[in-house]
Amino acid sequence: MASPVNPPRGMRDFLPAEKARREHVLSVIRSVFSTHGFDEIETPVMEDSARLHAGLGGDNEKLAFGVLKRGLTTEDFAAAKDALDLADLGLRFDLTVPLARFYATHRAELPTVFRAIQIAPVWRAERPQKGRYRQFVQCDIDIIGEAGPLAEIELLTATAATMTALGLADWTIRVNDRRLLIGMLDTFGFAAADHDSVLVTIDKLDKVGQDGVVAELRAKGVDAAAVDALDAFFRRPQTLEYLSFGERAIAKALPPDADPAVIAQLAAIGHAVNAGLGITPADDTTAADGTIAVDGGVASSVVEFDPFLVRGMGYYTGTIFEIAHPSSSSSLGGGGRYDGMIGRFLGSDVPAAGFSIGFERIVDLVELPADIGVGGVALLYDSDVSATTLMHLKSELIASGRRVRLERAPRNIKPLLERLVASGFTEIATVPNGAVTVAELKLRKLGAE
């Protein structure tokens, strides 16, 4: 008995119906990103190994697939101190590091403020499990060269518009700032040397809860007084503000000494994003501090402030954000500002920010439009129908703007009809033997068989 022939673990084949779904989602994402002024680029699937392991990719660097140098000898293997000594290239593990290299390479040919789209597969040596693959698609938009909050506003607005265009509901964009996060750790008394470890634990807040975070930090042995301060902060009484993303609401979610300038910038970002999406509370009163009081409750917003949003990538320098959806315990996308990365290639800092949609997580949530694939015609034929007749009919139908497939008529037609419907075909015709024109074909609606 032959053994099963499957793709490599963590990688997948896609049958026509699933491929059609994926391409539909990708086309919507591309269209909305382009409408918002972004230009699509393409970079190689491989980069220099040294660049992929230069400290820009955080923990993802450990998951990079290496590509062996050509012409290695047994002496080379014997002399190697680790696997990276044998690799000169590697498969990209994200699209941000390749973008930084791309910008450094082509800076003179690009506008002062460059808005990029990248939609492409990436590879990571993950342990395959549900929702985690070794090959998957990322959909990124980035703005390079804009130091002010307009970059974050454009990124969040374009992403929110994309989620709406995909027909998704009940999502929100959680926002924080690494400067506020680090400032909060300092306020609680965590030593700078412990920040990374503490953030790793805080990043589990959605999964283990506040008590779980406190327990893990105590088990780690970090400063007990700092853990007590964090625990007390978790348990403090809180009240709602009228505007969920106003300055007062953000400040209430933070310790009293949080940077007011960063808070004001975040509030301005949220207000501008809502305005860009046409979200304007009715009967509102704008206070001196920019908050909006709304009769009867909290003003609606697509953005929410989350003081404990971490984002695991260490290269973020300011604003960070994630898409939250009730269907998933993981985010549907995320990003932030990473002003220091491109400078690693150029020798001088260049402001940059980006947002990546989690394509593999949202594709199953999107419903295909009912009219997708309309116009597809399947021509059924017997073995005595000439190839000349078939190609004449096919070319005429294609010229009229139809999608056409030739199918030899089987004895049991039901499985064929099901496959055609799944592939988006809506009409069918049987081709008789002998000369026949398109006008003489008896087209029938699929589903009426």
C-alpha positions in Angstrom: 0.0 0.0 0.0 1.5 3.4 -1.0 2.2 5.8 1.8 0.3 9.1 1.9 1.8 11.9 -0.3 1.3 15.1 1.7 2.9 18.6 1.6 5.7 19.3 4.1 4.4 19.8 7.7 3.2 23.3 8.3 2.6 23.9 4.6 -0.6 23.5 2.7 -2.2 22.7 -0.7 -5.3 24.8 -1.7 -8.0 23.3 -3.8 -9.7 25.6 -6.4 -12.6 26.7 -4.2 -10.3 27.7 -1.3 -7.8 29.3 -3.7 -10.7 31.4 -5.1 -11.6 32.5 -1.6 -8.0 33.5 -0.9 -7.6 35.4 -4.1 -10.9 37.3 -3.5 -9.7 38.4 -0.1 -6.3 39.4 -1.4 -7.9 41.4 -4.2 -10.1 43.4 -1.7 -7.0 44.1 0.5 -5.0 45.2 -2.5 -7.8 47.4 -3.8 -8.4 49.2 -0.5 -4.7 49.7 0.3 -4.2 51.2 -3.2 -7.2 53.5 -2.8 -5.5 54.9 0.3 -2.4 55.9 -1.7 -0.1 52.9 -1.1 2.1 51.5 -3.9 2.9 47.7 -4.1 6.5 46.5 -4.2 8.1 43.1 -4.4 11.2 41.8 -2.7 13.1 38.5 -3.1 12.0 35.5 -1.0 15.6 35.3 0.3 17.8 37.8 2.0 21.4 37.6 3.2 21.7 35.4 6.3 23.6 38.0 8.2 20.9 40.6 7.5 18.2 38.2 8.7 20.1 37.6 11.9 21.2 41.2 12.7 18.9 41.6 15.7 16.1 43.3 13.7 13.5 40.4 13.8 13.3 39.6 17.5 12.5 36.0 18.3 11.5 35.4 14.7 15.2 35.3 13.8 15.4 32.0 15.7 12.7 30.6 13.3 14.4 31.6 10.1 15.1 28.9 7.5 18.7 29.0 6.3 19.9 28.2 2.8 23.2 26.3 2.7 26.2 27.8 0.8 26.9 26.2 -2.5 29.9 23.8 -2.8 30.2 23.0 0.9 32.8 20.3 1.7 33.1 17.9 4.6 35.9 20.2 5.9 33.4 23.1 6.0 31.0 21.1 8.0 33.7 20.0 10.4 34.9 23.6 10.9 31.5 25.2 11.4 30.8 26.3 15.0 27.0 26.5 14.4 24.5 26.1 11.6 24.7 29.8 10.5 28.3 29.3 9.5 27.1 27.1 6.7 24.4 29.5 5.4 24.8 32.6 3.3 21.1 33.2 2.6 17.8 32.6 4.4 14.1 32.6 3.6 12.4 35.8 4.8 10.5 35.4 8.1 8.6 38.6 7.7 8.2 41.5 5.3 9.6 44.3 7.5 13.2 43.4 7.4 13.1 43.1 3.5 11.3 46.4 3.3 14.1 48.1 5.4 16.7 46.6 3.0 14.6 47.6 0.0 14.4 51.2 1.2 18.1 51.4 1.9 18.8 50.1 -1.6 16.3 52.4 -3.5 16.1 55.5 -1.3 17.2 57.9 -4.1 14.4 56.6 -6.4 11.6 56.8 -3.8 9.5 59.8 -2.6 10.4 61.5 0.6 7.4 59.8 2.3 7.1 56.4 0.8 3.9 54.3 1.3 4.4 50.7 0.5 2.2 47.6 0.1 3.7 44.1 0.4 1.6 41.0 0.0 3.6 37.8 -0.1 4.5 34.5 1.6 6.9 34.3 4.4 8.5 31.2 6.1 9.1 30.4 9.8 10.3 27.1 11.3 7.3 27.0 13.6 6.1 24.0 15.4 3.0 23.2 13.2 -0.3 23.5 15.0 -3.7 25.0 14.5 -3.3 28.5 13.3 0.5 28.3 13.0 2.1 27.4 9.7 5.6 27.3 8.3 4.5 29.1 5.2 1.9 31.8 5.3 0.9 35.1 3.6 1.4 38.5 5.1 -0.4 41.7 4.0 1.6 44.7 5.0 1.4 48.5 4.6 4.2 50.7 5.7 4.9 54.4 5.7 8.6 55.5 5.7 9.8 59.0 6.1 6.8 60.4 8.1 7.9 61.2 11.7 4.5 62.6 12.9 1.4 60.8 13.9 -0.1 61.2 10.4 1.6 57.9 9.6 -0.2 56.0 12.3 -3.5 57.7 11.4 -3.2 56.7 7.7 -2.2 53.1 8.6 -5.1 52.6 11.0 -7.6 54.3 8.7 -6.6 52.1 5.7 -6.6 49.0 7.8 -10.0 49.8 9.3 -11.4 50.5 5.8 -10.0 47.1 4.6 -11.7 45.2 7.5 -15.0 46.9 6.6 -14.6 46.2 2.9 -14.1 42.5 3.7 -17.5 42.5 5.4 -16.1 41.8 8.9 -17.8 43.2 12.0 -17.2 43.5 15.8 -13.5 44.1 15.4 -11.5 46.9 17.2 -8.0 48.2 16.9 -6.2 48.1 20.3 -3.6 50.8 20.6 -0.8 51.5 23.1 2.7 53.2 23.0 5.9 51.5 24.0 7.0 54.7 25.8 3.9 54.5 28.0 4.5 50.8 28.6 8.1 51.2 29.7 7.3 54.3 31.7 4.6 52.2 33.6 7.2 49.5 34.4 9.6 52.2 35.7 6.8 53.6 37.9 6.0 50.2 39.4 9.7 49.8 40.2 10.8 47.0 37.8 14.5 47.1 37.1 15.4 48.0 33.5 17.3 44.6 33.2 13.9 42.9 34.0 11.8 44.8 31.5 12.0 42.2 28.6 11.1 39.3 30.9 8.3 41.3 32.6 6.8 42.2 29.2 6.9 38.6 28.1 4.7 37.8 31.1 2.4 40.8 30.7 1.9 39.8 27.0 0.1 36.7 28.4 -2.6 38.8 30.1 -5.4 37.8 27.7 -4.7 34.1 28.2 -3.8 33.8 31.9 -5.6 36.8 33.4 -4.3 39.3 36.0 -3.8 36.7 38.7 -1.9 34.5 36.3 0.5 37.4 35.4 1.1 38.3 39.0 1.8 34.6 39.9 4.2 34.1 37.0 6.1 37.3 37.9 6.4 36.2 41.5 7.7 32.8 40.3 10.3 34.5 38.1 11.7 36.2 41.2 11.6 39.8 39.9 11.3 42.7 42.5 8.5 41.7 44.8 7.6 45.3 45.6 7.2 46.1 41.9 5.0 43.0 41.5 2.9 44.2 44.4 2.6 47.7 42.8 1.4 46.1 39.5 -1.1 43.9 41.4 -2.5 46.9 43.2 -2.8 48.7 39.9 -4.7 45.8 38.4 -7.2 46.0 41.3 -7.7 49.7 41.4 -11.3 51.0 41.0 -12.1 52.4 37.5 -14.9 54.5 36.0 -15.9 55.0 32.4 -15.3 58.2 30.5 -17.7 59.5 27.8 -15.1 59.1 25.1 -13.4 55.7 25.2 -10.3 57.0 23.5 -10.1 60.5 24.8 -7.2 61.9 26.9 -9.0 61.5 30.2 -9.8 57.9 29.5 -6.2 57.1 28.4 -4.8 58.9 31.5 -7.2 57.0 33.8 -5.9 53.7 32.5 -2.3 54.6 33.4 -0.3 55.6 36.5 -0.5 59.3 37.4 2.9 60.2 36.1 2.4 58.9 32.6 3.8 61.2 29.8 0.9 63.7 29.0 2.4 64.5 25.6 2.3 60.8 24.5 -1.3 60.5 25.9 -2.3 63.6 23.9 -0.8 62.2 20.7 -2.6 58.9 21.1 -5.9 60.6 21.7 -5.4 62.8 18.6 -4.6 59.6 16.5 -7.9 58.0 17.7 -9.9 61.1 17.0 -8.5 61.5 13.5 -9.0 57.8 12.6 -12.6 58.0 13.7 -13.1 61.2 11.7 -11.5 59.6 8.7 -14.0 56.7 8.9 -16.9 59.0 9.3 -17.5 58.1 13.0 -18.8 61.4 14.5 -20.9 61.1 17.7 -24.2 62.8 17.6 -25.1 65.6 20.1 -21.5 65.8 21.2 -19.8 68.4 23.2 -16.0 68.8 22.8 -14.3 69.7 26.0 -11.1 71.8 26.3 -9.0 68.6 26.6 -10.4 67.2 23.4 -12.7 64.6 24.9 -16.3 64.3 23.5 -19.2 64.0 25.9 -22.1 62.1 24.3 -25.6 62.1 25.7 -26.5 58.7 27.1 -23.1 56.8 27.1 -19.7 56.2 25.6 -18.9 57.5 22.1 -18.3 54.8 19.5 -14.8 54.2 18.3 -12.9 51.7 16.2 -9.8 52.2 18.4 -9.4 51.2 22.0 -6.6 52.0 24.4 -5.0 49.0 26.0 -2.3 50.0 28.5 -0.9 46.4 28.6 -0.7 45.8 24.8 2.9 44.7 24.3 3.6 43.5 20.7 6.5 41.1 21.0 8.8 42.6 18.4 11.6 44.5 20.2 12.2 47.0 17.3 9.0 49.0 18.0 9.8 52.5 19.3 6.5 54.2 19.8 2.8 53.5 18.9 1.8 49.9 18.7 -1.5 48.4 17.6 -3.4 45.1 17.1 -6.7 44.1 15.6 -9.0 42.3 18.1 -12.0 40.1 17.1 -14.3 38.0 19.3 -13.8 35.0 17.1 -10.1 34.7 17.9 -8.0 34.8 21.1 -5.1 35.9 18.9 -4.9 39.2 17.1 -6.0 39.5 13.4 -3.1 41.8 12.7 -0.8 44.3 14.2 2.0 46.7 13.8 3.6 49.9 15.1 6.3 52.5 14.8 9.9 51.2 14.2 12.0 54.3 13.8 15.4 52.7 14.5 15.3 49.8 12.0 16.2 51.4 8.6 19.0 53.4 10.2 20.8 50.1 10.8 21.2 49.9 7.0 21.8 53.6 6.2 23.7 54.8 9.3 21.1 57.5 9.9 17.6 57.1 11.4 14.5 57.2 9.2 11.0 57.3 10.7 8.9 54.3 9.8 5.6 52.7 10.8 3.7 49.7 9.5 0.6 47.5 9.9 0.3 43.9 8.9 -3.1 42.1 8.4 -3.1 38.5 9.6 -4.4 37.1 6.3 -4.4 33.4 7.4 -6.6 34.3 10.4 -9.2 36.5 8.6 -9.6 34.5 5.3 -11.9 32.0 6.9 -14.0 34.7 8.4 -14.8 36.3 5.1 -18.0 35.3 3.2 -17.6 35.2 -0.6 -20.0 37.5 -2.5 -22.9 35.6 -4.1 -22.0 36.9 -7.6 -18.4 35.8 -7.6 -17.6 33.7 -10.7 -20.8 34.6 -12.5 -20.6 34.0 -16.2 -18.7 30.7 -16.1 -19.8 28.3 -18.8 -19.0 24.5 -18.9 -19.2 22.8 -22.2 -19.9 19.0 -21.9 -18.9 16.9 -24.9 -18.6 13.3 -26.0 -15.6 11.7 -27.6 -17.1 12.0 -31.1 -17.1 15.9 -30.9 -14.2 17.3 -32.8 -11.5 19.4 -31.1 -12.0 22.0 -33.9 -15.7 22.5 -32.9 -14.8 22.7 -29.2 -12.1 25.3 -29.7 -14.3 27.3 -32.0 -17.1 27.5 -29.4 -14.7 28.1 -26.6 -13.0 31.0 -28.4 -16.3 32.7 -29.2 -17.6 32.4 -25.7 -14.3 33.8 -24.3 -14.4 36.7 -26.7 -17.9 37.6 -25.3 -16.3 37.9 -21.8 -17.2 34.5 -20.5 -15.1 32.0 -18.5 -15.2 28.6 -20.3 -14.2 25.1 -19.3 -14.4 22.0 -21.5 -15.6 18.8 -19.7 -15.9 15.3 -21.1 -19.4 14.1 -20.2 -19.2 11.4 -17.5 -21.6 8.6 -16.9 -22.5 10.0 -13.5 -22.9 13.8 -13.9 -23.7 14.7 -10.3 -20.1 14.9 -8.9 -19.1 17.0 -11.9 -21.9 19.5 -11.4 -21.0 19.8 -7.8 -17.3 20.6 -8.7 -18.4 23.1 -11.3 -20.6 25.0 -8.8 -17.8 25.0 -6.3 -15.5 26.5 -8.9 -17.9 29.3 -9.7 -19.5 28.1 -12.9 -23.1 29.1 -13.4 -24.1 27.7 -16.8 -23.7 24.4 -18.7 -24.3 23.2 -22.2 -24.0 19.9 -24.0 -22.1 20.2 -27.3 -23.7 18.0 -30.1 -21.6 16.2 -32.7 -21.2 18.2 -35.9 -21.0 21.8 -36.7 -22.7 24.1 -34.2 -22.6 27.8 -33.3 -22.7 29.5 -29.9 -26.2 30.7 -30.8 -27.3 27.1 -31.2 -26.0 25.9 -27.8 -28.7 25.3 -25.2 -27.3 27.0 -22.1 -28.8 25.9 -18.8 -28.4 27.3 -15.4 -26.3 25.1 -13.1 -28.5 23.9 -10.2 -31.3 23.2 -12.6 -29.8 19.8 -13.6 
